[in-house]
Amino acid sequence: MSTDQPDDVPAGPVGGEGERGGGKHTAGAATESGAGASAGGAEEKRHLPVWQESILLVAVALGLAVLIKALFVQAFYIPSESMEPGLVQNDRILVQKPSYWFGGSPDRGDVIVFADPGNWLTGAEDAGPRGLANLLSKVGLYPTGGHLVKRVIGTEGDIISCCDSQGRIMVNGKPIDESQYLAKDPGQCNASLEDFLTDDESPLGKPCRWTIGPVPKGKLFVLGDNRANSADSRAHLCAPGEDPCTQSPWVDTSLVVGKVFTLIWPQSRWRWIGTADAFADVPDDPPADLRKRAAELAER
């Protein structure tokens, strides 16, 4: 028997297994080499120093605070006693801004924060926070001062009168029951001014007998809930026959920062603040006889 292989039978693979083995070995070597390089890269990657990370985090936090303050929510404190009993001087409140986006405007009964229309604030109220607190207020990390907080009574087109036989203020001829939020002693009527202004000899004459309006476009008529101690739109009414009239009772809607939606401090009195439903039945248009009376009074 011949041990020679036939000519037509292929010889064993020349380096076949060796080549495959070599191929496997090469691939394995490449994989190991890549893994090693990757591990080496991970080892070479370095973290930021702690102080740099801290600065980065503070910068991000400040940026978010500024963005939130500018667009969504801002903290304020109550500057005076004018909104008692619901909001007490130095209370901390949050104001939301989206309600008045895209052409929206305050509704009757909203409690709003607005910039001073012109010398409505006293020097102490206008001062705002000082030192570090003032710096923090600029970026939204501390309540802001130098603003007023009042309740919207009249909006564009409304005629406001004071008062009916029960001492209630009227909007478009409709008496408003404000007992749910007014201070217990509003004075001789629900829209009374301070005592020295209720004197018949004062420039305003009889403050419980006035009518004003229609409210111009883009304007608001506002009052404090503590009617006996609130320098609001009433305090800026011109006396009958006062010429020239150098005061204005209106608040421009462009000055409105936003709508108060919660009292956050002190914690014991935390609560949500919504729109008063006392104005739900107010007609949108004043009756004709009231329009006529308002026009006559405006000409005096």
C-alpha positions as CSV (number, residue, x, y, z in Angstrom):
1,M,0.0,0.0,0.0
2,S,1.4,3.3,-1.0
3,T,1.4,6.0,1.5
4,D,1.8,8.7,-1.2
5,Q,-1.2,10.9,-1.6
6,P,-2.8,11.0,-5.0
7,D,-2.0,13.9,-7.1
8,D,-5.7,15.0,-7.2
9,V,-6.0,15.1,-3.4
10,P,-5.1,18.5,-2.1
11,A,-2.4,18.7,0.3
12,G,-3.1,19.7,3.8
13,P,-3.7,23.4,4.3
14,V,-0.5,25.1,4.2
15,G,-0.5,27.1,7.3
16,G,-4.4,26.9,7.3
17,E,-4.9,26.4,10.9
18,G,-1.8,28.4,11.6
19,E,-3.2,31.2,9.6
20,R,-6.6,31.0,11.2
21,G,-4.9,30.7,14.5
22,G,-2.6,33.5,13.5
23,G,-5.7,35.5,12.5
24,K,-7.4,34.8,15.8
25,H,-4.2,35.7,17.6
26,T,-3.9,38.9,15.6
27,A,-7.5,39.9,16.2
28,G,-7.1,39.0,19.9
29,A,-4.0,41.1,20.0
30,A,-5.8,44.0,18.4
31,T,-8.7,43.7,20.8
32,E,-6.4,43.6,23.7
33,S,-4.5,46.5,22.4
34,G,-7.7,48.5,21.9
35,A,-8.9,47.7,25.3
36,G,-5.7,48.7,26.7
37,A,-5.8,51.9,24.9
38,S,-9.3,52.6,26.1
39,A,-8.4,51.8,29.7
40,G,-5.4,54.0,29.3
41,G,-7.6,56.8,28.0
42,A,-10.0,56.4,30.9
43,E,-7.1,56.5,33.3
44,E,-5.8,59.6,31.6
45,K,-9.2,61.4,31.9
46,R,-9.1,63.8,34.8
47,H,-12.0,65.4,36.8
48,L,-12.2,69.2,37.4
49,P,-10.8,70.3,40.7
50,V,-13.4,70.7,43.4
51,W,-13.2,74.5,43.4
52,Q,-13.8,74.7,39.7
53,E,-16.8,72.3,40.0
54,S,-18.2,74.5,42.8
55,I,-17.9,77.6,40.7
56,L,-19.6,75.9,37.8
57,L,-22.5,74.7,40.0
58,V,-22.9,78.2,41.5
59,A,-23.0,79.7,38.0
60,V,-25.6,77.3,36.8
61,A,-27.7,77.9,39.9
62,L,-27.5,81.7,39.5
63,G,-28.4,81.4,35.8
64,L,-31.5,79.3,36.6
65,A,-32.5,81.7,39.4
66,V,-32.3,84.7,37.0
67,L,-34.2,82.8,34.3
68,I,-37.0,81.8,36.7
69,K,-37.2,85.4,38.1
70,A,-37.3,86.9,34.7
71,L,-40.0,84.6,33.2
72,F,-41.9,82.6,35.8
73,V,-41.9,83.3,39.5
74,Q,-40.6,86.1,41.7
75,A,-40.5,86.6,45.5
76,F,-41.6,89.9,47.1
77,Y,-42.3,91.1,50.6
78,I,-45.3,93.2,51.7
79,P,-44.1,96.8,52.2
80,S,-47.0,98.2,54.3
81,E,-50.2,97.5,56.2
82,S,-52.4,98.2,53.2
83,M,-53.4,94.6,52.5
84,E,-54.2,93.4,56.0
85,P,-55.7,91.2,57.3
86,G,-54.8,88.8,54.5
87,L,-51.3,90.0,53.9
88,V,-49.3,91.6,56.8
89,Q,-46.4,93.9,56.5
90,N,-43.1,92.0,55.8
91,D,-45.0,88.8,54.7
92,R,-43.2,87.0,51.9
93,I,-45.2,86.2,48.8
94,L,-44.7,84.6,45.4
95,V,-45.8,86.2,42.2
96,Q,-46.4,84.2,39.0
97,K,-46.0,85.8,35.6
98,P,-47.4,83.4,33.0
99,S,-51.1,84.4,33.7
100,Y,-50.4,87.8,31.9
101,W,-48.4,86.4,29.0
102,F,-49.5,86.8,25.4
103,G,-51.7,89.9,25.9
104,G,-53.3,88.7,29.1
105,S,-54.1,91.3,31.7
106,P,-55.3,91.3,35.3
107,D,-58.9,90.5,36.2
108,R,-61.1,92.2,38.8
109,G,-60.3,90.7,42.2
110,D,-56.7,89.7,41.3
111,V,-54.0,90.6,43.9
112,I,-51.1,92.0,41.9
113,V,-47.6,93.4,42.4
114,F,-46.7,96.4,40.3
115,A,-43.9,99.0,40.0
116,D,-44.6,102.5,41.5
117,P,-46.7,104.5,39.0
118,G,-45.2,107.7,40.4
119,N,-44.5,108.6,44.1
120,W,-47.1,106.1,45.5
121,L,-44.4,104.6,47.8
122,T,-42.9,106.3,50.8
123,G,-39.2,106.6,51.1
124,A,-39.0,103.6,53.5
125,E,-41.2,101.4,51.3
126,D,-39.2,102.3,48.2
127,A,-35.9,101.5,49.8
128,G,-36.0,97.7,49.3
129,P,-33.5,95.3,50.8
130,R,-29.9,96.4,51.4
131,G,-26.4,95.0,51.2
132,L,-26.1,91.3,50.4
133,A,-29.9,90.9,50.5
134,N,-30.2,93.5,47.7
135,L,-27.7,91.7,45.6
136,L,-29.5,88.4,46.1
137,S,-32.8,90.0,45.2
138,K,-31.4,91.0,41.8
139,V,-31.0,87.3,40.9
140,G,-34.2,86.1,42.5
141,L,-32.7,84.5,45.6
142,Y,-34.2,87.1,48.0
143,P,-37.6,88.8,48.1
144,T,-37.7,92.1,46.1
145,G,-38.9,95.4,47.5
146,G,-39.8,98.8,45.9
147,H,-43.1,97.6,44.6
148,L,-46.8,97.8,45.6
149,V,-49.3,95.1,46.3
150,K,-53.0,95.9,45.7
151,R,-56.3,94.3,44.6
152,V,-57.6,95.1,41.1
153,I,-61.1,96.7,41.4
154,G,-61.6,98.1,37.9
155,T,-60.3,97.1,34.5
156,E,-60.6,98.7,31.0
157,G,-64.0,100.2,30.5
158,D,-65.2,99.9,34.1
159,I,-66.8,102.8,36.1
160,I,-66.2,102.7,39.8
161,S,-68.5,104.4,42.3
162,C,-68.4,104.9,46.0
163,C,-70.6,103.9,47.7
164,D,-74.1,102.4,48.1
165,S,-76.3,102.7,51.2
166,Q,-74.4,99.9,52.8
167,G,-71.0,101.4,52.2
168,R,-70.1,99.0,49.5
169,I,-68.1,100.1,46.5
170,M,-69.8,99.6,43.1
171,V,-68.3,98.5,39.7
172,N,-70.5,99.2,36.7
173,G,-73.4,99.8,39.0
174,K,-73.0,96.5,40.8
175,P,-72.4,96.6,44.6
176,I,-69.5,94.4,45.6
177,D,-69.6,92.3,48.8
178,E,-65.9,92.3,49.8
179,S,-66.4,91.0,53.3
180,Q,-64.4,87.9,52.6
181,Y,-61.1,89.8,52.5
182,L,-61.6,93.4,53.8
183,A,-60.3,94.5,57.1
184,K,-63.0,94.6,59.8
185,D,-63.0,98.3,60.2
186,P,-62.8,99.9,56.7
187,G,-63.9,103.3,58.0
188,Q,-67.1,105.1,57.3
189,C,-67.4,103.2,54.0
190,N,-65.6,100.4,52.3
191,A,-63.6,102.8,50.2
192,S,-62.9,105.4,52.8
193,L,-59.6,107.3,52.9
194,E,-57.6,108.1,56.1
195,D,-59.5,110.2,58.6
196,F,-57.9,113.5,57.7
197,L,-59.1,113.0,54.1
198,T,-62.7,112.3,55.1
199,D,-63.0,115.9,56.4
200,D,-65.4,118.0,54.4
201,E,-62.7,120.7,54.2
202,S,-60.2,118.4,52.6
203,P,-59.4,118.7,48.8
204,L,-61.3,115.5,48.1
205,G,-64.4,116.6,49.9
206,K,-66.6,113.6,50.6
207,P,-64.6,110.5,49.7
208,C,-67.6,108.2,50.0
209,R,-69.4,110.1,47.2
210,W,-67.2,109.8,44.1
211,T,-67.5,108.2,40.7
212,I,-64.6,107.6,38.3
213,G,-64.2,106.0,34.9
214,P,-64.4,104.5,32.4
215,V,-61.0,103.1,33.1
216,P,-58.8,103.9,30.1
217,K,-57.4,101.2,27.8
218,G,-54.3,99.6,29.3
219,K,-55.0,100.9,32.8
220,L,-56.3,99.5,36.2
221,F,-58.0,100.9,39.3
222,V,-56.6,99.3,42.4
223,L,-57.4,99.4,46.2
224,G,-55.9,97.9,49.3
225,D,-57.8,95.5,51.4
226,N,-57.1,97.7,54.5
227,R,-59.2,100.5,53.2
228,A,-58.7,102.7,56.3
229,N,-54.9,102.7,55.7
230,S,-54.1,102.3,52.0
231,A,-52.6,105.0,49.7
232,D,-54.1,103.5,46.6
233,S,-56.0,104.7,43.5
234,R,-58.4,106.7,45.7
235,A,-55.6,108.7,47.2
236,H,-54.7,109.8,43.7
237,L,-58.1,111.0,42.7
238,C,-58.2,114.7,41.7
239,A,-60.5,116.8,43.7
240,P,-63.6,118.2,41.9
241,G,-62.6,121.3,40.0
242,E,-58.9,120.8,40.6
243,D,-57.1,122.3,37.6
244,P,-54.7,121.2,36.6
245,C,-55.1,117.7,37.7
246,T,-51.5,116.5,38.5
247,Q,-52.4,113.1,39.9
248,S,-53.6,109.9,38.3
249,P,-55.5,107.0,39.9
250,W,-54.6,104.6,37.2
251,V,-52.0,101.9,37.2
252,D,-50.6,101.1,33.7
253,T,-50.7,97.4,32.9
254,S,-47.1,97.5,31.7
255,L,-46.1,98.1,35.3
256,V,-47.6,94.9,36.5
257,V,-45.1,92.3,37.5
258,G,-47.5,89.5,38.1
259,K,-50.3,87.9,40.1
260,V,-49.8,86.9,43.8
261,F,-50.6,83.2,44.1
262,T,-49.2,82.2,47.5
263,L,-48.1,83.5,50.9
264,I,-44.9,81.5,51.7
265,W,-43.7,83.1,55.0
266,P,-44.3,83.0,57.8
267,Q,-44.9,79.3,57.5
268,S,-47.7,79.2,60.0
269,R,-49.8,81.3,57.7
270,W,-48.9,79.6,54.4
271,R,-51.8,79.6,52.0
272,W,-52.8,79.9,48.3
273,I,-54.1,83.2,47.1
274,G,-56.6,83.2,44.3
275,T,-58.9,85.7,42.5
276,A,-61.8,86.9,44.7
277,D,-65.2,85.7,43.5
278,A,-66.9,88.8,44.7
279,F,-66.6,90.3,41.2
280,A,-68.2,87.3,39.4
281,D,-71.5,89.1,38.8
282,V,-70.1,92.4,37.7
283,P,-71.5,93.3,34.2
284,D,-68.9,94.0,31.5
285,D,-70.6,97.2,30.4
286,P,-71.7,100.1,32.7
287,P,-75.4,101.1,32.3
288,A,-76.1,104.1,30.2
289,D,-77.2,106.4,33.1
290,L,-73.9,105.6,34.9
291,R,-71.9,106.4,31.8
292,K,-73.7,109.7,31.5
293,R,-73.0,110.6,35.2
294,A,-69.3,109.7,34.8
295,A,-69.1,111.9,31.7
296,E,-70.7,114.8,33.6
297,L,-68.4,114.5,36.5
298,A,-65.3,114.3,34.3
299,E,-66.2,117.7,32.7
300,R,-66.4,119.5,36.1
